[in-house]
Amino acid sequence: MPTTKTRINVTIPPDVERVLARVAERDAMPPATKAAHLIRLALEVEEDEVWDAIARRRDTAKARFISHRRAWD
């Protein structure tokens, strides 16, 4: 049965493979599923870093603020 998910090939070093196998076994899931979950988490962290960098550039002494009400109108 074909899948709708995109498949990618990733080469990982042996030490990463061992850790991935252990945490996948601990969580009772296949290593590929655990790897996909960990990639998803890493992308969320990456996104947070981008938003943080944007916020830091905007957070200056001359920054102008608007009220909560105006922000949502």
Biopython code that builds the backbone (N, CA, C, O; Angstrom):
import numpy as np
from Bio.PDB.StructureBuilder import StructureBuilder

atoms = [
    (1, "MET", "N", (0.843, -1.170, 0.000)),
    (1, "MET", "CA", (0.000, 0.000, 0.000)),
    (1, "MET", "C", (0.895, 1.242, 0.000)),
    (1, "MET", "O", (1.741, 1.393, 0.882)),
    (2, "PRO", "N", (0.717, 2.129, -0.979)),
    (2, "PRO", "CA", (1.564, 3.315, -1.047)),
    (2, "PRO", "C", (1.271, 4.286, 0.091)),
    (2, "PRO", "O", (0.177, 4.306, 0.655)),
    (3, "THR", "N", (2.271, 5.079, 0.404)),
    (3, "THR", "CA", (2.128, 6.060, 1.472)),
    (3, "THR", "C", (2.053, 7.460, 0.883)),
    (3, "THR", "O", (2.575, 7.714, -0.202)),
    (4, "THR", "N", (1.406, 8.359, 1.596)),
    (4, "THR", "CA", (1.333, 9.751, 1.153)),
    (4, "THR", "C", (2.470, 10.567, 1.756)),
    (4, "THR", "O", (2.634, 11.740, 1.421)),
    (5, "LYS", "N", (3.247, 9.964, 2.632)),
    (5, "LYS", "CA", (4.356, 10.663, 3.275)),
    (5, "LYS", "C", (5.574, 10.665, 2.358)),
    (5, "LYS", "O", (5.819, 9.708, 1.623)),
    (6, "THR", "N", (6.325, 11.751, 2.415)),
    (6, "THR", "CA", (7.567, 11.834, 1.662)),
    (6, "THR", "C", (8.642, 11.047, 2.394)),
    (6, "THR", "O", (8.781, 11.148, 3.613)),
    (7, "ARG", "N", (9.386, 10.277, 1.653)),
    (7, "ARG", "CA", (10.470, 9.500, 2.248)),
    (7, "ARG", "C", (11.791, 10.184, 1.927)),
    (7, "ARG", "O", (12.001, 10.673, 0.817)),
    (8, "ILE", "N", (12.673, 10.209, 2.915)),
    (8, "ILE", "CA", (14.012, 10.751, 2.705)),
    (8, "ILE", "C", (15.027, 9.750, 3.237)),
    (8, "ILE", "O", (14.735, 8.979, 4.152)),
    (9, "ASN", "N", (16.209, 9.770, 2.662)),
    (9, "ASN", "CA", (17.305, 8.929, 3.153)),
    (9, "ASN", "C", (18.248, 9.814, 3.948)),
    (9, "ASN", "O", (18.688, 10.856, 3.462)),
    (10, "VAL", "N", (18.551, 9.407, 5.151)),
    (10, "VAL", "CA", (19.453, 10.158, 6.013)),
    (10, "VAL", "C", (20.542, 9.209, 6.494)),
    (10, "VAL", "O", (20.259, 8.125, 7.003)),
    (11, "THR", "N", (21.779, 9.627, 6.328)),
    (11, "THR", "CA", (22.903, 8.843, 6.823)),
    (11, "THR", "C", (23.295, 9.392, 8.185)),
    (11, "THR", "O", (23.582, 10.580, 8.332)),
    (12, "ILE", "N", (23.302, 8.512, 9.177)),
    (12, "ILE", "CA", (23.651, 8.942, 10.535)),
    (12, "ILE", "C", (24.837, 8.123, 11.031)),
    (12, "ILE", "O", (25.007, 6.967, 10.643)),
    (13, "PRO", "N", (25.649, 8.720, 11.883)),
    (13, "PRO", "CA", (26.786, 7.977, 12.428)),
    (13, "PRO", "C", (26.317, 6.869, 13.370)),
    (13, "PRO", "O", (25.203, 6.921, 13.892)),
    (14, "PRO", "N", (27.164, 5.877, 13.583)),
    (14, "PRO", "CA", (26.783, 4.738, 14.431)),
    (14, "PRO", "C", (26.328, 5.129, 15.833)),
    (14, "PRO", "O", (25.396, 4.526, 16.364)),
    (15, "ASP", "N", (26.967, 6.127, 16.441)),
    (15, "ASP", "CA", (26.565, 6.501, 17.801)),
    (15, "ASP", "C", (25.153, 7.077, 17.820)),
    (15, "ASP", "O", (24.397, 6.830, 18.760)),
    (16, "VAL", "N", (24.793, 7.838, 16.795)),
    (16, "VAL", "CA", (23.434, 8.385, 16.710)),
    (16, "VAL", "C", (22.442, 7.258, 16.453)),
    (16, "VAL", "O", (21.337, 7.262, 16.995)),
    (17, "GLU", "N", (22.835, 6.299, 15.630)),
    (17, "GLU", "CA", (21.969, 5.156, 15.355)),
    (17, "GLU", "C", (21.670, 4.374, 16.635)),
    (17, "GLU", "O", (20.534, 3.962, 16.866)),
    (18, "ARG", "N", (22.695, 4.175, 17.463)),
    (18, "ARG", "CA", (22.491, 3.443, 18.724)),
    (18, "ARG", "C", (21.527, 4.187, 19.647)),
    (18, "ARG", "O", (20.625, 3.584, 20.229)),
    (19, "VAL", "N", (21.721, 5.488, 19.775)),
    (19, "VAL", "CA", (20.839, 6.276, 20.648)),
    (19, "VAL", "C", (19.419, 6.271, 20.100)),
    (19, "VAL", "O", (18.459, 6.110, 20.853)),
    (20, "LEU", "N", (19.286, 6.446, 18.795)),
    (20, "LEU", "CA", (17.960, 6.435, 18.178)),
    (20, "LEU", "C", (17.262, 5.096, 18.415)),
    (20, "LEU", "O", (16.076, 5.063, 18.743)),
    (21, "ALA", "N", (17.986, 4.008, 18.253)),
    (21, "ALA", "CA", (17.403, 2.679, 18.480)),
    (21, "ALA", "C", (16.953, 2.523, 19.932)),
    (21, "ALA", "O", (15.890, 1.963, 20.198)),
    (22, "ARG", "N", (17.759, 3.017, 20.865)),
    (22, "ARG", "CA", (17.412, 2.880, 22.285)),
    (22, "ARG", "C", (16.178, 3.699, 22.652)),
    (22, "ARG", "O", (15.288, 3.206, 23.343)),
    (23, "VAL", "N", (16.123, 4.952, 22.189)),
    (23, "VAL", "CA", (14.961, 5.770, 22.552)),
    (23, "VAL", "C", (13.711, 5.299, 21.822)),
    (23, "VAL", "O", (12.605, 5.423, 22.348)),
    (24, "ALA", "N", (13.870, 4.763, 20.625)),
    (24, "ALA", "CA", (12.715, 4.211, 19.910)),
    (24, "ALA", "C", (12.178, 2.988, 20.645)),
    (24, "ALA", "O", (10.966, 2.826, 20.793)),
    (25, "GLU", "N", (13.081, 2.133, 21.102)),
    (25, "GLU", "CA", (12.657, 0.952, 21.860)),
    (25, "GLU", "C", (11.995, 1.368, 23.173)),
    (25, "GLU", "O", (10.968, 0.812, 23.563)),
    (26, "ARG", "N", (12.591, 2.349, 23.849)),
    (26, "ARG", "CA", (12.028, 2.843, 25.109)),
    (26, "ARG", "C", (10.595, 3.337, 24.915)),
    (26, "ARG", "O", (9.727, 3.105, 25.756)),
    (27, "ASP", "N", (10.360, 4.025, 23.785)),
    (27, "ASP", "CA", (9.045, 4.600, 23.512)),
    (27, "ASP", "C", (8.144, 3.675, 22.705)),
    (27, "ASP", "O", (7.065, 4.078, 22.270)),
    (28, "ALA", "N", (8.583, 2.438, 22.506)),
    (28, "ALA", "CA", (7.805, 1.404, 21.807)),
    (28, "ALA", "C", (7.330, 1.871, 20.435)),
    (28, "ALA", "O", (6.144, 1.805, 20.112)),
    (29, "MET", "N", (8.289, 2.346, 19.635)),
    (29, "MET", "CA", (7.954, 2.758, 18.276)),
    (29, "MET", "C", (9.132, 2.441, 17.361)),
    (29, "MET", "O", (10.260, 2.279, 17.828)),
    (30, "PRO", "N", (8.872, 2.351, 16.068)),
    (30, "PRO", "CA", (9.968, 2.090, 15.132)),
    (30, "PRO", "C", (10.963, 3.257, 15.114)),
    (30, "PRO", "O", (10.578, 4.403, 15.344)),
    (31, "PRO", "N", (12.226, 2.968, 14.844)),
    (31, "PRO", "CA", (13.222, 4.038, 14.782)),
    (31, "PRO", "C", (12.871, 5.142, 13.779)),
    (31, "PRO", "O", (13.136, 6.315, 14.041)),
    (32, "ALA", "N", (12.287, 4.784, 12.649)),
    (32, "ALA", "CA", (11.924, 5.803, 11.652)),
    (32, "ALA", "C", (10.864, 6.753, 12.195)),
    (32, "ALA", "O", (10.912, 7.955, 11.933)),
    (33, "THR", "N", (9.914, 6.225, 12.945)),
    (33, "THR", "CA", (8.874, 7.067, 13.547)),
    (33, "THR", "C", (9.483, 7.986, 14.593)),
    (33, "THR", "O", (9.133, 9.163, 14.670)),
    (34, "LYS", "N", (10.396, 7.449, 15.399)),
    (34, "LYS", "CA", (11.062, 8.268, 16.414)),
    (34, "LYS", "C", (11.913, 9.340, 15.755)),
    (34, "LYS", "O", (11.937, 10.480, 16.219)),
    (35, "ALA", "N", (12.611, 8.995, 14.683)),
    (35, "ALA", "CA", (13.427, 9.974, 13.966)),
    (35, "ALA", "C", (12.553, 11.094, 13.412)),
    (35, "ALA", "O", (12.921, 12.265, 13.500)),
    (36, "ALA", "N", (11.409, 10.750, 12.846)),
    (36, "ALA", "CA", (10.495, 11.771, 12.322)),
    (36, "ALA", "C", (10.011, 12.680, 13.445)),
    (36, "ALA", "O", (9.920, 13.894, 13.266)),
    (37, "HIS", "N", (9.703, 12.100, 14.597)),
    (37, "HIS", "CA", (9.259, 12.891, 15.751)),
    (37, "HIS", "C", (10.363, 13.843, 16.214)),
    (37, "HIS", "O", (10.102, 15.014, 16.493)),
    (38, "LEU", "N", (11.580, 13.344, 16.295)),
    (38, "LEU", "CA", (12.701, 14.178, 16.735)),
    (38, "LEU", "C", (13.011, 15.285, 15.729)),
    (38, "LEU", "O", (13.367, 16.396, 16.122)),
    (39, "ILE", "N", (12.880, 14.991, 14.446)),
    (39, "ILE", "CA", (13.075, 16.024, 13.422)),
    (39, "ILE", "C", (12.018, 17.109, 13.574)),
    (39, "ILE", "O", (12.321, 18.298, 13.480)),
    (40, "ARG", "N", (10.782, 16.697, 13.806)),
    (40, "ARG", "CA", (9.690, 17.668, 14.006)),
    (40, "ARG", "C", (9.995, 18.581, 15.199)),
    (40, "ARG", "O", (9.813, 19.796, 15.113)),
    (41, "LEU", "N", (10.457, 18.000, 16.305)),
    (41, "LEU", "CA", (10.819, 18.798, 17.485)),
    (41, "LEU", "C", (11.968, 19.755, 17.173)),
    (41, "LEU", "O", (11.946, 20.914, 17.587)),
    (42, "ALA", "N", (12.964, 19.270, 16.449)),
    (42, "ALA", "CA", (14.110, 20.118, 16.098)),
    (42, "ALA", "C", (13.672, 21.288, 15.226)),
    (42, "ALA", "O", (14.187, 22.396, 15.373)),
    (43, "LEU", "N", (12.735, 21.054, 14.328)),
    (43, "LEU", "CA", (12.239, 22.142, 13.480)),
    (43, "LEU", "C", (11.469, 23.171, 14.297)),
    (43, "LEU", "O", (11.521, 24.363, 13.994)),
    (44, "GLU", "N", (10.761, 22.732, 15.320)),
    (44, "GLU", "CA", (10.069, 23.678, 16.207)),
    (44, "GLU", "C", (11.076, 24.543, 16.960)),
    (44, "GLU", "O", (10.863, 25.744, 17.126)),
    (45, "VAL", "N", (12.165, 23.940, 17.412)),
    (45, "VAL", "CA", (13.213, 24.701, 18.099)),
    (45, "VAL", "C", (13.832, 25.707, 17.130)),
    (45, "VAL", "O", (14.067, 26.859, 17.495)),
    (46, "GLU", "N", (14.092, 25.278, 15.915)),
    (46, "GLU", "CA", (14.651, 26.168, 14.889)),
    (46, "GLU", "C", (13.720, 27.347, 14.628)),
    (46, "GLU", "O", (14.167, 28.489, 14.525)),
    (47, "GLU", "N", (12.427, 27.067, 14.522)),
    (47, "GLU", "CA", (11.445, 28.130, 14.305)),
    (47, "GLU", "C", (11.447, 29.113, 15.479)),
    (47, "GLU", "O", (11.392, 30.325, 15.276)),
    (48, "ASP", "N", (11.510, 28.593, 16.694)),
    (48, "ASP", "CA", (11.560, 29.463, 17.880)),
    (48, "ASP", "C", (12.775, 30.387, 17.837)),
    (48, "ASP", "O", (12.682, 31.555, 18.214)),
    (49, "GLU", "N", (13.909, 29.868, 17.381)),
    (49, "GLU", "CA", (15.116, 30.692, 17.292)),
    (49, "GLU", "C", (14.949, 31.813, 16.272)),
    (49, "GLU", "O", (15.424, 32.927, 16.491)),
    (50, "VAL", "N", (14.279, 31.528, 15.165)),
    (50, "VAL", "CA", (14.029, 32.559, 14.148)),
    (50, "VAL", "C", (13.127, 33.639, 14.717)),
    (50, "VAL", "O", (13.419, 34.826, 14.574)),
    (51, "TRP", "N", (12.028, 33.243, 15.364)),
    (51, "TRP", "CA", (11.118, 34.233, 15.954)),
    (51, "TRP", "C", (11.815, 35.043, 17.045)),
    (51, "TRP", "O", (11.565, 36.240, 17.185)),
    (52, "ASP", "N", (12.681, 34.399, 17.811)),
    (52, "ASP", "CA", (13.421, 35.108, 18.851)),
    (52, "ASP", "C", (14.350, 36.154, 18.239)),
    (52, "ASP", "O", (14.457, 37.266, 18.755)),
    (53, "ALA", "N", (15.016, 35.806, 17.148)),
    (53, "ALA", "CA", (15.908, 36.762, 16.481)),
    (53, "ALA", "C", (15.124, 37.959, 15.956)),
    (53, "ALA", "O", (15.585, 39.096, 16.057)),
    (54, "ILE", "N", (13.947, 37.711, 15.398)),
    (54, "ILE", "CA", (13.102, 38.807, 14.910)),
    (54, "ILE", "C", (12.687, 39.698, 16.071)),
    (54, "ILE", "O", (12.751, 40.924, 15.971)),
    (55, "ALA", "N", (12.265, 39.091, 17.163)),
    (55, "ALA", "CA", (11.827, 39.866, 18.331)),
    (55, "ALA", "C", (12.976, 40.692, 18.904)),
    (55, "ALA", "O", (12.771, 41.836, 19.311)),
    (56, "ARG", "N", (14.170, 40.130, 18.940)),
    (56, "ARG", "CA", (15.323, 40.872, 19.479)),
    (56, "ARG", "C", (15.644, 42.092, 18.629)),
    (56, "ARG", "O", (15.992, 43.146, 19.162)),
    (57, "ARG", "N", (15.528, 41.958, 17.297)),
    (57, "ARG", "CA", (15.785, 43.110, 16.430)),
    (57, "ARG", "C", (14.756, 44.204, 16.656)),
    (57, "ARG", "O", (15.079, 45.389, 16.564)),
    (58, "ARG", "N", (13.530, 43.822, 16.950)),
    (58, "ARG", "CA", (12.457, 44.804, 17.142)),
    (58, "ARG", "C", (12.456, 45.409, 18.539)),
    (58, "ARG", "O", (11.947, 46.514, 18.729)),
    (59, "ASP", "N", (13.009, 44.715, 19.506)),
    (59, "ASP", "CA", (12.968, 45.165, 20.896)),
    (59, "ASP", "C", (14.111, 46.140, 21.168)),
    (59, "ASP", "O", (15.164, 45.760, 21.680)),
    (60, "THR", "N", (13.883, 47.390, 20.821)),
    (60, "THR", "CA", (14.893, 48.429, 21.021)),
    (60, "THR", "C", (14.332, 49.490, 21.960)),
    (60, "THR", "O", (13.147, 49.478, 22.295)),
    (61, "ALA", "N", (15.189, 50.396, 22.374)),
    (61, "ALA", "CA", (14.755, 51.482, 23.263)),
    (61, "ALA", "C", (13.731, 52.382, 22.579)),
    (61, "ALA", "O", (12.908, 53.003, 23.251)),
    (62, "LYS", "N", (13.772, 52.457, 21.253)),
    (62, "LYS", "CA", (12.844, 53.322, 20.510)),
    (62, "LYS", "C", (11.614, 52.564, 20.003)),
    (62, "LYS", "O", (10.837, 53.104, 19.216)),
    (63, "ALA", "N", (11.437, 51.341, 20.443)),
    (63, "ALA", "CA", (10.299, 50.545, 19.971)),
    (63, "ALA", "C", (8.987, 51.202, 20.372)),
    (63, "ALA", "O", (8.841, 51.715, 21.482)),
    (64, "ARG", "N", (8.027, 51.174, 19.436)),
    (64, "ARG", "CA", (6.701, 51.722, 19.721)),
    (64, "ARG", "C", (5.765, 50.560, 20.028)),
    (64, "ARG", "O", (5.825, 49.503, 19.399)),
    (65, "PHE", "N", (4.912, 50.781, 21.000)),
    (65, "PHE", "CA", (3.987, 49.736, 21.417)),
    (65, "PHE", "C", (2.563, 50.163, 21.109)),
    (65, "PHE", "O", (2.250, 51.353, 21.073)),
    (66, "ILE", "N", (1.695, 49.167, 20.886)),
    (66, "ILE", "CA", (0.270, 49.432, 20.696)),
    (66, "ILE", "C", (-0.493, 48.660, 21.761)),
    (66, "ILE", "O", (0.009, 47.689, 22.327)),
    (67, "SER", "N", (-1.705, 49.106, 22.022)),
    (67, "SER", "CA", (-2.501, 48.451, 23.058)),
    (67, "SER", "C", (-2.932, 47.061, 22.598)),
    (67, "SER", "O", (-2.962, 46.760, 21.405)),
    (68, "HIS", "N", (-3.259, 46.238, 23.564)),
    (68, "HIS", "CA", (-3.747, 44.889, 23.270)),
    (68, "HIS", "C", (-5.010, 44.961, 22.409)),
    (68, "HIS", "O", (-5.149, 44.226, 21.431)),
    (69, "ARG", "N", (-5.913, 45.842, 22.781)),
    (69, "ARG", "CA", (-7.174, 45.977, 22.044)),
    (69, "ARG", "C", (-6.908, 46.351, 20.584)),
    (69, "ARG", "O", (-7.502, 45.774, 19.674)),
    (70, "ARG", "N", (-6.022, 47.309, 20.368)),
    (70, "ARG", "CA", (-5.743, 47.752, 18.993)),
    (70, "ARG", "C", (-5.077, 46.632, 18.185)),
    (70, "ARG", "O", (-5.313, 46.506, 16.984)),
    (71, "ALA", "N", (-4.263, 45.838, 18.833)),
    (71, "ALA", "CA", (-3.593, 44.742, 18.132)),
    (71, "ALA", "C", (-4.593, 43.726, 17.596)),
    (71, "ALA", "O", (-4.344, 43.107, 16.561)),
    (72, "TRP", "N", (-5.711, 43.543, 18.275)),
    (72, "TRP", "CA", (-6.682, 42.529, 17.881)),
    (72, "TRP", "C", (-7.885, 43.084, 17.140)),
    (72, "TRP", "O", (-8.772, 42.323, 16.755)),
    (73, "ASP", "N", (-7.935, 44.388, 16.933)),
    (73, "ASP", "CA", (-9.050, 44.975, 16.155)),
    (73, "ASP", "C", (-8.857, 44.787, 14.682)),
    (73, "ASP", "O", (-9.696, 45.217, 13.889)),
]
sb = StructureBuilder()
sb.init_structure("model")
sb.init_model(0)
sb.init_chain("A")
sb.init_seg("    ")
for serial, (resi, resn, name, xyz) in enumerate(atoms, 1):
    if name == "N":
        sb.init_residue(resn, " ", resi, " ")
    sb.init_atom(name, np.array(xyz, "f"), 0.0, 1.0, " ", f" {name:<3s}", serial, name[0])
structure = sb.get_structure()
